[in-house]
Amino acid sequence: MPTADELLSADTVSNLARTIARASRGHRAPALLARAGNLDGLGFGARVAAVRDAVLADLPEDWPAFEAVLRTALEDPGFAGWMTFPVNEAVAVRGLAAFEPGLALLHDLTPRLTAESAVRPFLRADPGRALAVITGWTADPDPHVRRLASEGTRPRLPWAPQLPAFIADPRPAVPVLDALHRDASEYVRRSVANHLNDISRDHPGLAVDIAAGWRAGPTPATDRAPATDRVVRHGLRTLVKAGHPGALNLLGHDPEVPVTVSGPLVSTPHVAVGSYLVFDYTVTHTGALPAELVIDYVVHHVKANGTRTPKVFKLTTRRMAPGETLTGTKRHSFKPITTRRYHSGEHLVQLQVNGRVRGEAGFSLDAA
């Protein structure tokens, strides 16, 4: 993953200062030039905020003059990439009072680098007014703008402020997804799937209903059925891992599918952090008809207070014929990662078929 310095470096900020100076008809950008030499020790979020504030300091305070400078900058093809990210955030500050013109400028900036974070203050300030503009973007010829409509309205967009109103009730933004789930661009469809997955975390029934409606709706001659299926599967992935019956049945994964399971057979009963849990498994389909199986495993990690918390990991998704047997060995890494702290104690690993636990085994982890 790129570092903060690689995404928003001193050279990038210096280039932004020169671009802004040219667009301002030769005026200098002193705050940006000063900031370019004073970025050491700042993470990405802090860098964005610092450069945003420098943009606000260097550009006019009144909206028409502010917008005019940035529209002139947009005539420069070099005004692109990560230098525009803090500019988008500056638009979110200065343009909020103008509102529709502010959103229009973000519409034009997003092809240079996504403005998905910058539209969110507009949605938080006045969701209905913002959606009236953003919904129209779903018909834009530029896929970057169409994706902005879906990605910017996600309730739980990572690395961006959440949208509490849409977490509580995501339905106002659903027409955006309805308009885009069959989009010609995979880039856009992927965003739709991620948006649906956000909804599923707080409103699982609604997410399943939305996906079911997409599957049951009329199929235009231009529809990409496999692509639509991928959107639904990716959008319901969290519910499938959680064993949600509605999501499993919609995708053809009967939770009561007749199978016999052997395992997990743990061959490493004592695991040290930095090494691997290794287990074997066997799944046999005992039904009379072919079946679609989602086979996962669940590791129950010990927490600091001694309780356990489950985490689902994927093994395979496959269609199995009657009598077919699948065998395999899985090596699960316990190498240190920044997103999880390991604790010593008795852990648990389970096999899960179509959301139903079919076998389990214990093992100990030494986190010393």
C-alpha positions in Angstrom: 0.0 0.0 0.0 1.4 3.4 -0.9 2.6 5.6 2.0 1.2 9.0 2.8 4.4 10.6 1.3 3.9 8.7 -1.9 0.3 9.7 -2.3 0.6 13.4 -1.2 4.3 14.2 -1.4 6.1 17.6 -1.1 6.6 17.6 -4.9 2.9 16.9 -5.4 2.0 19.9 -3.2 4.6 22.1 -4.9 3.1 21.2 -8.3 -0.4 22.0 -7.0 0.9 25.4 -5.8 2.3 26.2 -9.2 -1.0 25.0 -10.9 -3.1 27.2 -8.6 -0.8 30.2 -9.2 -1.1 29.8 -12.9 -4.9 29.5 -12.6 -5.0 32.6 -10.4 -3.4 34.6 -13.3 0.1 34.6 -11.9 -0.6 35.2 -8.2 1.5 33.1 -5.9 0.2 30.3 -3.6 2.2 31.1 -0.4 0.3 28.8 1.9 0.7 25.8 -0.4 4.4 26.5 -1.0 4.9 26.7 2.8 3.0 23.5 3.4 5.0 21.6 0.8 8.0 22.1 2.9 6.3 21.1 6.2 4.7 17.7 5.7 7.1 15.5 7.6 5.5 13.3 10.2 2.0 13.7 8.9 -0.2 10.7 8.0 -2.4 10.8 4.9 -5.5 12.2 6.7 -3.5 15.0 8.4 -1.7 15.8 5.1 -5.1 16.1 3.3 -6.4 18.4 6.0 -3.3 20.6 6.0 -3.2 21.0 2.2 -6.9 21.6 2.1 -6.5 24.5 4.6 -3.6 25.8 2.5 -5.8 25.8 -0.6 -8.5 27.6 1.3 -6.0 30.2 2.4 -4.6 30.8 -1.1 -7.9 30.9 -3.0 -10.5 33.7 -2.8 -13.1 33.5 0.0 -16.1 34.3 -2.1 -17.5 31.3 -4.0 -17.6 32.7 -7.6 -14.0 33.7 -7.5 -13.0 30.5 -5.8 -14.8 28.4 -8.4 -13.3 30.4 -11.3 -9.8 29.6 -10.2 -10.5 25.9 -10.0 -12.3 25.8 -13.3 -9.3 27.5 -14.9 -7.1 24.9 -13.3 -9.2 22.2 -14.8 -8.1 23.4 -18.3 -4.6 22.2 -17.3 -4.3 18.4 -18.0 -1.6 18.3 -15.3 -4.1 19.2 -12.7 -4.9 15.5 -11.9 -4.2 12.7 -9.5 -3.6 13.0 -5.8 -3.0 16.8 -5.9 -6.7 17.2 -6.5 -7.8 15.2 -3.4 -7.3 18.0 -0.9 -8.8 20.4 -3.5 -12.0 18.4 -3.5 -12.0 18.6 0.3 -11.6 22.4 0.0 -14.6 22.5 -2.3 -16.6 20.6 0.3 -15.8 23.5 2.8 -16.2 26.5 0.5 -18.9 25.1 -1.8 -21.3 24.0 0.9 -23.0 27.4 1.1 -23.4 27.5 -2.7 -24.5 23.8 -2.6 -25.6 22.9 -6.2 -22.7 24.8 -7.8 -20.4 23.1 -5.3 -21.7 19.7 -6.3 -21.3 20.6 -9.9 -17.7 21.4 -9.4 -17.1 18.1 -7.7 -18.8 16.4 -10.7 -16.2 18.0 -12.9 -13.3 17.3 -10.6 -14.0 13.6 -9.9 -12.6 12.3 -13.3 -9.2 13.7 -12.1 -9.4 11.8 -8.9 -12.5 10.6 -7.1 -14.4 13.1 -5.0 -16.3 10.4 -3.1 -15.3 11.8 0.3 -15.9 15.4 -0.6 -19.6 14.9 -1.6 -20.4 13.6 1.9 -20.6 16.9 3.7 -23.4 17.9 1.2 -25.2 14.6 2.0 -24.9 15.2 5.7 -26.1 18.8 5.5 -29.1 18.2 3.3 -29.6 14.6 2.1 -32.7 15.3 0.0 -31.2 18.3 -1.8 -27.9 16.5 -2.4 -29.6 13.4 -3.7 -31.7 15.5 -6.2 -28.4 16.3 -7.9 -26.5 13.1 -7.3 -29.3 10.9 -8.7 -28.9 12.7 -12.0 -25.3 11.7 -12.2 -26.3 8.0 -12.7 -27.0 8.9 -16.4 -23.7 10.7 -16.9 -21.6 9.5 -19.8 -18.5 9.4 -17.6 -18.1 6.2 -15.5 -16.2 8.2 -12.9 -19.2 10.4 -12.3 -21.6 7.5 -12.3 -19.4 5.7 -9.7 -19.3 8.9 -7.6 -23.1 8.7 -7.3 -22.9 5.2 -5.8 -19.6 5.4 -3.9 -20.3 8.9 -2.4 -23.6 7.8 -1.0 -22.3 4.6 0.6 -23.4 4.6 4.3 -20.1 3.2 5.6 -17.5 4.2 3.0 -14.1 3.3 4.4 -11.6 6.1 5.2 -14.4 8.7 5.0 -17.0 10.1 7.3 -20.1 7.9 7.8 -23.5 9.0 6.7 -25.6 8.4 9.9 -28.9 9.2 8.1 -28.3 6.6 5.5 -27.1 4.1 8.1 -30.4 4.6 9.9 -32.4 4.5 6.6 -30.5 3.7 3.4 -33.7 3.7 1.2 -33.4 7.3 -0.1 -30.2 6.3 -2.0 -31.5 3.0 -3.3 -32.7 4.6 -6.6 -29.0 5.4 -7.3 -28.2 1.6 -7.0 -31.3 0.6 -9.0 -30.0 2.8 -11.9 -26.5 1.5 -11.8 -26.5 -2.2 -10.9 -26.5 -3.1 -14.6 -24.0 -0.4 -15.6 -21.7 -1.1 -18.5 -18.6 -0.4 -16.4 -17.4 -3.0 -13.9 -15.8 -0.1 -12.0 -19.3 1.3 -11.4 -20.9 -2.1 -10.7 -18.2 -2.9 -8.1 -19.2 0.2 -6.3 -22.8 -0.7 -6.4 -22.0 -4.1 -4.9 -20.0 -2.5 -2.1 -22.8 -0.1 -1.4 -25.2 -3.0 -1.1 -22.8 -4.7 1.3 -22.8 -1.6 3.4 -26.6 -1.7 3.6 -26.5 -5.4 4.5 -24.5 -4.7 7.7 -27.4 -2.7 9.2 -30.4 -3.8 7.2 -29.9 -7.4 6.0 -33.5 -7.9 5.0 -33.6 -4.8 2.9 -30.3 -5.8 1.2 -31.8 -9.2 0.3 -35.0 -7.5 -1.0 -33.0 -5.1 -3.2 -30.9 -7.9 -4.7 -34.0 -10.1 -5.2 -35.7 -7.2 -7.0 -32.7 -6.8 -9.4 -32.8 -10.6 -10.2 -36.6 -10.7 -10.6 -36.8 -7.5 -12.7 -37.2 -7.3 -16.4 -34.1 -8.2 -18.3 -33.2 -5.7 -21.1 -31.6 -7.0 -24.3 -28.4 -5.2 -23.2 -28.4 -6.7 -19.7 -25.2 -8.5 -18.7 -26.8 -11.4 -16.6 -23.5 -12.8 -15.4 -22.3 -9.3 -14.4 -25.6 -8.7 -12.5 -25.2 -12.0 -10.7 -21.6 -11.0 -9.6 -23.0 -7.7 -8.3 -25.5 -9.5 -6.2 -23.0 -12.1 -4.9 -20.5 -9.5 -4.0 -23.1 -7.3 -2.4 -24.4 -10.1 -0.2 -21.0 -11.5 0.7 -21.1 -10.5 4.3 -24.6 -12.0 4.8 -23.4 -15.3 3.1 -20.5 -15.5 5.5 -22.9 -14.9 8.4 -25.2 -17.6 7.2 -28.2 -15.4 6.5 -30.9 -17.7 5.2 -32.5 -15.1 2.9 -29.2 -14.3 1.2 -28.2 -18.0 0.9 -31.5 -19.1 -0.6 -31.5 -16.2 -3.0 -28.1 -17.3 -4.3 -29.1 -20.9 -4.5 -27.1 -22.1 -1.4 -29.6 -24.1 0.6 -28.6 -24.0 4.3 -30.1 -27.5 4.7 -28.2 -29.1 1.8 -27.5 -32.7 2.6 -23.8 -33.2 3.2 -21.5 -35.1 5.4 -18.4 -33.4 6.7 -15.2 -34.7 8.2 -13.1 -32.2 10.0 -11.7 -29.8 10.6 -8.9 -32.3 11.4 -6.2 -30.1 13.0 -2.6 -31.2 12.6 -1.1 -28.3 14.5 -2.9 -28.4 17.9 -0.3 -25.8 19.3 0.3 -22.7 17.2 2.7 -19.9 17.8 2.1 -16.4 16.5 4.1 -16.2 13.3 3.3 -19.7 12.2 0.3 -21.5 10.8 -2.8 -23.4 11.8 -3.1 -26.4 9.5 -6.2 -28.6 9.1 -7.7 -31.1 6.7 -11.4 -31.3 5.7 -13.7 -33.6 3.6 -17.1 -32.6 2.3 -19.4 -35.1 0.6 -22.6 -34.1 -1.1 -25.2 -36.8 -0.2 -28.2 -35.4 -2.0 -29.9 -36.6 -5.2 -29.4 -33.4 -7.2 -26.5 -31.1 -7.9 -26.0 -28.4 -5.2 -24.2 -25.0 -5.0 -22.0 -25.1 -1.9 -20.3 -22.2 -0.1 -17.6 -23.8 2.1 -16.0 -21.5 4.7 -14.1 -21.8 7.9 -14.5 -19.8 11.1 -11.7 -19.0 13.5 -12.8 -18.0 17.0 -10.1 -15.7 18.3 -9.5 -15.3 22.0 -9.9 -11.7 23.2 -8.1 -9.9 25.9 -10.9 -10.7 28.4 -10.8 -14.4 27.6 -14.0 -14.6 25.5 -13.9 -15.5 21.8 -14.9 -13.6 18.7 -15.5 -15.3 15.3 -14.1 -14.4 12.0 -15.2 -16.1 8.8 -12.8 -17.0 6.0 -13.6 -18.4 2.6 -12.5 -21.9 1.5 -14.4 -22.4 -1.8 -17.6 -22.0 -3.7 -18.5 -24.7 -6.1 -21.2 -26.8 -7.7 -21.1 -30.4 -6.5 -22.7 -33.4 -8.1 -24.6 -36.1 -6.1 -22.0 -38.3 -4.3 -19.1 -36.0 -5.1 -16.4 -35.6 -2.4 -14.2 -32.6 -1.9 -11.0 -32.9 0.2 -8.5 -30.2 1.1 -5.9 -28.9 3.4 -5.9 -25.3 4.7 -3.0 -23.3 6.1 -4.2 -20.3 8.1 -1.6 -17.8 8.9 -1.1 -16.3 12.3 1.5 -13.9 11.2 1.2 -10.5 13.0 -1.0 -8.0 11.2 -1.9 -4.4 12.1 -5.7 -5.0 12.1 -5.7 -7.8 14.8 -4.0 -8.3 18.1 -3.6 -12.0 19.0 -4.0 -13.3 22.6 -2.9 -16.7 24.0 -5.5 -19.3 24.8 -7.7 -22.0 23.5 -9.1 -21.0 20.1 -11.7 -22.8 17.9 -11.9 -23.5 14.2 -15.2 -24.5 12.5 -16.2 -25.7 9.1 -19.3 -24.0 7.6 -21.3 -25.2 4.6 -23.9 -22.8 3.2 -23.9 -20.9 6.5 -24.3 -23.9 8.8 -21.6 -25.1 11.1 -20.8 -28.7 10.3 -17.7 -29.5 12.4 -15.3 -27.9 14.8 -12.0 -28.5 16.6 -9.9 -26.7 19.2 -6.3 -25.5 19.1 -4.1 -23.4 21.4 -2.4 -20.2 20.4 0.8 -18.9 22.0 1.0 -15.2 21.5 4.0 -14.7 23.7 
